[in-house]
Amino acid sequence: MADVTSKQQTSALFLSTTVTRTRRHIELTKKLTNLMENLCCARELSVQLFMQIFTQLNCTVLLRVYGDLRVE
């Protein structure tokens, strides 16, 4: 009888450990997925910001050069 109880406890502990590890893995996977999505969004926004600044600076430089050429 003690052997049966011991085997049941061992099986219960094994299943509990497996469930806990699976749950932790799923939670970590979700967190990692969210982090990667946030990084992708941040990268897209930084590229958009860079392009806006570059475009504005480029237009400003072109206008100054064109204005200088017209004055002369």
C-alpha positions as a Markdown table, in Angstrom:
| # | Residue | x | y | z |
|---|---|---|---|---|
| 1 | Met | 0.0 | 0.0 | 0.0 |
| 2 | Ala | 2.9 | 2.4 | 0.8 |
| 3 | Asp | 4.4 | 1.7 | -2.6 |
| 4 | Val | 1.2 | 2.6 | -4.4 |
| 5 | Thr | 0.9 | 5.8 | -2.3 |
| 6 | Ser | 4.5 | 6.7 | -3.0 |
| 7 | Lys | 4.1 | 6.1 | -6.8 |
| 8 | Gln | 1.0 | 8.3 | -6.8 |
| 9 | Gln | 2.8 | 11.1 | -5.0 |
| 10 | Thr | 5.7 | 10.8 | -7.4 |
| 11 | Ser | 3.4 | 10.9 | -10.4 |
| 12 | Ala | 1.5 | 13.9 | -8.9 |
| 13 | Leu | 4.8 | 15.7 | -8.2 |
| 14 | Phe | 6.1 | 15.0 | -11.8 |
| 15 | Leu | 2.8 | 16.2 | -13.4 |
| 16 | Ser | 2.8 | 19.3 | -11.2 |
| 17 | Thr | 6.4 | 20.1 | -12.1 |
| 18 | Thr | 5.6 | 19.6 | -15.8 |
| 19 | Val | 2.6 | 21.8 | -15.7 |
| 20 | Thr | 4.5 | 24.5 | -13.8 |
| 21 | Arg | 7.4 | 24.5 | -16.3 |
| 22 | Thr | 5.0 | 24.5 | -19.2 |
| 23 | Arg | 3.1 | 27.5 | -17.7 |
| 24 | Arg | 6.4 | 29.4 | -17.1 |
| 25 | His | 7.5 | 28.7 | -20.6 |
| 26 | Ile | 4.3 | 30.0 | -22.1 |
| 27 | Glu | 4.5 | 33.1 | -20.0 |
| 28 | Leu | 8.1 | 33.8 | -20.9 |
| 29 | Thr | 7.2 | 33.2 | -24.6 |
| 30 | Lys | 4.4 | 35.7 | -24.4 |
| 31 | Lys | 6.7 | 38.3 | -22.7 |
| 32 | Leu | 9.4 | 37.8 | -25.3 |
| 33 | Thr | 6.8 | 38.1 | -28.1 |
| 34 | Asn | 5.5 | 41.4 | -26.6 |
| 35 | Leu | 9.1 | 42.7 | -26.2 |
| 36 | Met | 9.9 | 41.9 | -29.8 |
| 37 | Glu | 6.8 | 43.6 | -31.0 |
| 38 | Asn | 7.6 | 46.7 | -29.0 |
| 39 | Leu | 11.2 | 46.7 | -30.3 |
| 40 | Cys | 9.9 | 46.5 | -33.9 |
| 41 | Cys | 7.4 | 49.3 | -33.3 |
| 42 | Ala | 10.2 | 51.4 | -31.8 |
| 43 | Arg | 12.5 | 50.7 | -34.7 |
| 44 | Glu | 9.8 | 51.7 | -37.2 |
| 45 | Leu | 9.1 | 54.9 | -35.3 |
| 46 | Ser | 12.8 | 55.8 | -35.2 |
| 47 | Val | 13.2 | 55.2 | -38.9 |
| 48 | Gln | 10.2 | 57.4 | -39.6 |
| 49 | Leu | 11.6 | 60.1 | -37.3 |
| 50 | Phe | 15.0 | 59.9 | -39.0 |
| 51 | Met | 13.4 | 60.2 | -42.5 |
| 52 | Gln | 11.3 | 63.2 | -41.4 |
| 53 | Ile | 14.4 | 65.0 | -40.0 |
| 54 | Phe | 16.5 | 64.0 | -43.0 |
| 55 | Thr | 13.8 | 65.2 | -45.4 |
| 56 | Gln | 13.4 | 68.5 | -43.5 |
| 57 | Leu | 17.1 | 69.1 | -43.4 |
| 58 | Asn | 17.6 | 68.2 | -47.0 |
| 59 | Cys | 14.8 | 70.5 | -48.1 |
| 60 | Thr | 16.3 | 73.3 | -46.0 |
| 61 | Val | 19.7 | 72.9 | -47.5 |
| 62 | Leu | 18.3 | 72.7 | -51.0 |
| 63 | Leu | 16.3 | 75.9 | -50.4 |
| 64 | Arg | 19.3 | 77.7 | -49.1 |
| 65 | Val | 21.5 | 76.6 | -52.0 |
| 66 | Tyr | 18.8 | 77.5 | -54.5 |
| 67 | Gly | 18.2 | 80.8 | -52.8 |
| 68 | Asp | 21.9 | 81.6 | -52.8 |
| 69 | Leu | 22.1 | 80.8 | -56.5 |
| 70 | Arg | 19.1 | 83.0 | -57.4 |
| 71 | Val | 20.5 | 86.0 | -55.5 |
| 72 | Glu | 23.8 | 85.9 | -57.3 |
